């Protein structure tokens, strides 16, 4: 059974694919979004993904849609350089980021993303750099607790870090998950106590927030007037980052007080929000796929304003 991305119909509706326009699927995965765009209109799609496991799906779409589809294995944080290497200066259709880990990646025990499946403690999207095992086995207790607190929003970060350091080294996912569970008091939460620790390690291993920041800035530079930026996020750290970027770039950031002038130099908005609130999955989709419960889709339309480099 083919993997169906979360909020797929809503993504297509927000991107409004039209003939001959260029769309960038910056997180290709198994190709569900790219395929939906190519089927919705006679558009072109450039897909990016760092995961080598994306190649079979990319090859299938390349065969099916020929000159309208192109795939590049790369990190989406370097999207501007990827497109420059293809002689693409601007994107007139839209850019989509479908963040996080897909169900096929979670379900593949050999990737090490899941605390419910026994596998090597890896978590690398692209197969290079530090693995999760490298981090938990070599990071000092204080720095490890900070990773868990910052990237996992884990309130028991110090207790868990202490337990990890006491029992390391770790090589397998279930070994680490069991230690984390034993370190969390009470265990009255509805989610598995290992959830936040595994999230934190995955984000740290793949520099996911750094990649996202770079990618949002690249999108602002690449999109032309009327083109659309759409982002699906699955946890609060990503969603807050995306929301803050879109709100700031649309010049809708709230003032500290209505009688106090805004800080900094006013700038012309580079985006217009498609809607003020995020789009969430409906009950039918949640019934089909409970993993969709945390998904949030936000979209914004690029204005004609030039990029303001003074805005962080």
N, C-alpha and C positions, 0 to 999 in steps of 0.2 A: 504493500500500500504506500502511495506517494506521500511524502511529508507535506502537509498544508500549513503554511505560515499563519500565525495568529493575526486576526484582524485583516485578512487578505482583501476582502471586498471593500472594506473601509479605506485601505491603503490605495487601491485602484481609484476609488471615488475621489480621494484627496488629490492624487497626482493627475487625474483627468488626462490620460494619455491621448495624444493626437498624432495623426500621420506625419511622418518625416521628422518629428521632434526627437531630440536625444535625451534619454534618461540614463541615470547612473544608479545601478543597484550596488551600493558600496559594501554590502554584507550578503553576498550571493547565497551562501549556505548550500541548500539542495536545489535552488533555482525556482522556488515557487513564485516569488514576487516577479522575477524577471520574465518568467513564462506567462504570467497573467498580463503583464504590460504588453508583451509582444502579441498576445492573442487579442487584446482589447483594441489595438490600433496598428497601423503600419508604421510604427515608430522604430527607432534604433535603441538598443540597450548595450551599455558597457557595464560589465559585471566585475566586481573586485572581491577577492576573498583570500585570506592568508592560509587557509586550511587546504592542504593537499587533497583531502577527501572530497573537495568540491569538484575536482576534475571530471569525474564521470558524468555528473549532471550537466556541467558546462559543455562537454563534448556532445551530449545529446541535443542540447539547445542549438549549438553551432550547426549541427547537421540538419536540424529541423527548420531553423530560421536563417541559415546561410549568412548573407552579408549584413543582416540587421542585428546580429549579436556578436559580441566580442568579450572574451574573458581574460582577466589578468590576475595571476596569483601575486598578491601584495597586501600590505597592511593598509587599511582604509584611511589611517591617519596621514598617509602620504598620497592621498588621492590627487592633489594638484600636480604632483610630479608624475604620477601614473598617467594622467590625462595628457600632460605636456609631452610625454614620450610617445603618445599616439597622435600628436599634432592637434590636440583638442584644446582650444583656449577657453571656450564658454559652453555652458549647458543651457539649452533653451527649453527643455521639458521639465525635468525635475531630478532630484536626488533623494534616495530613500536609504535610511539606516534602520535595519531591523536588528537590534542589539541583543547581546546575551548569547546563551548557548542553546542550540536547537535540540529538539527531542532526539534526533539520530545521534548527536554527539553525546548527550546524556546517557542514552541507552547503550552506547558502545563502551563496555567496561574497560577496554584497552586504552581509552583516552584518559581515564582517571578523573573525570569530572564529577562522577556520582558517588555519594557516600553510601548508597544502597547496594552498589555492585562492587564486587571485589576486583580490583585492577591495580596496575602500577600507579603510584602517586605522581602523576605527570601534570595534566591540565594545560599543556601548551597548545595553543591554536595552530601554530605554524611549525612545531617540532624543533625549534631552536631556542637557545637561551636557557635561563634557569627554569627548572621544573618546580612543582610544588614540594617535592621531596627535598630539593636543594634548599628551599627557603625554610622549611620546618626543621631541617637537620642542622642548619648552619647559622641561623639568625639568633642573636641573643634574646633573652627573655623579654626585656623591655621593648625592643624593636618589634618583636613578634606580637606582643600585646597591642602595640600601636597599629600594626597592620590589621589585626582582627577588629579593633575598635573603629578605625577609620573606614576600612573597606567593607566590613561586615556589620557595622553598627552593633557590635556584640557587647552587651553590658557586662558580661562575665569574662571579658578579654584577658584580664590579668590572671584569673584563676585557670583559664584554659591554657594560656601560654606557659604557666608554671607546670601544669600537668604534662604538656607536650615536651618541654625541656627535660623533665624528670624521666620520661619514658622513651625518648628518642635514642637511636635513629628509627625512622619509619620508611618503609618501602611500599606499603600497600594502603589502599584507600580505607578498607574496613578496619585496619589497625588504628589508623588515625581517628576515624569516626567513633570507634568504641571508647577511646581515651577522652575525646571531647565530650561525649555523652556522660561519661562517669564524672567529669569535672563540673558539669552544670547542675546546680542544686535545684531541688524541687521537681523539675521536668514536668511542669503543668501546662506548658505551651502546646498549641495545636500543631506547630511545625516541629520537625525533627531538630533536636538540640545541635546537631552538626551542620545544619543548613547555613548559618551565617559564617561559620569558620571556613567552609568550603567555598562559599561565595567570595569571601575576603581573599583567600589564597588564589583563586582563579583570576580575580581582578588584578592582584599584584603580579602574578606570573605574566599576564598578557598586557599589563599597563593599559587596561581598558579605558580608564577615565582620561588618561593622557592622550590616547588615540582619539577618543571622542572629542575632546577639546580641539585638537588639531584638525579633525575632520569637519567640525562645524565652521571653523574659520576658513577652511578650504572651500566649503560649500558657499559661503558668503561671497568669496572672490570669484567663483566659477559661474554661479547662477546669473542669468540676465533677467531683466525686468519681466515679470509675469511667470517666471519659472518657480517651481514649488519645492520646498524642503519639507520632507516628512520623516519623522523619527518615531520608532516604536521602542519603548524602554520597558524593562521588566523589574527594575528595583529602584528604590527611592533615590539612590545616589545618582544614577543615570538620569532619571526623570527630572530631578531638581536642576541638574546641570543644563539639560536641554531647555527646560522651562525658563531658567534664568537668562540663557542666551537669547531665546526668542523674545522674551519680555523686554530685555535691554535693547535689542536691535530694533524692536518696534517702537521704542521710546515710550514704553508704557510702564516703566519701573515706578513704583510708588514713591512719593516724597516722604521724608521723615515727618513733615508737618506741612499742611496746606499753605501756611503763611511763610514758610521758609523756601527760598528759591532752590532749584535743583543744583546739586553739586556738579562741578566740572563745566565744560563748554557744551552748549546744546548742539546736537547733531541731527541731520536729516535721517529719519528711520530707513534702514536698509531692508526691513521686512515688515509685512503686514500680517498679523495673526489671522489665520483662517477661522478660528473660533477661540474663545477665551478659555474654555475648559478642554481637558484631554478627552479623547474618545476611548471608551472602555468596551470590552467584549460584552455581547448580549448573553442572555440566559441560554439560548440554544448553543452558542459556541462554548460556553462554560460547561455545558452538559457533555458535549463531544470531547472537550479537552480541558480538564481541570487545571492544567499547567498554565492556561491562559489567564487565570484570575488576576495576576499582577500586571498585565500588559496595559500600557498607556500609549496612545498615539497622539502626537502633536504635529501640527502642520502650519506653515507660514509661506506667504507669497513674497518673492523678491520684488523690491521696488526699483526705481531707476536711480536711487541715490548711490553715490560712489562709496566704497568701503572706507570707513573712518578708522584709520589705524590707531587713533588715540583711545579708542574704546577697547578695553581688555577683552 
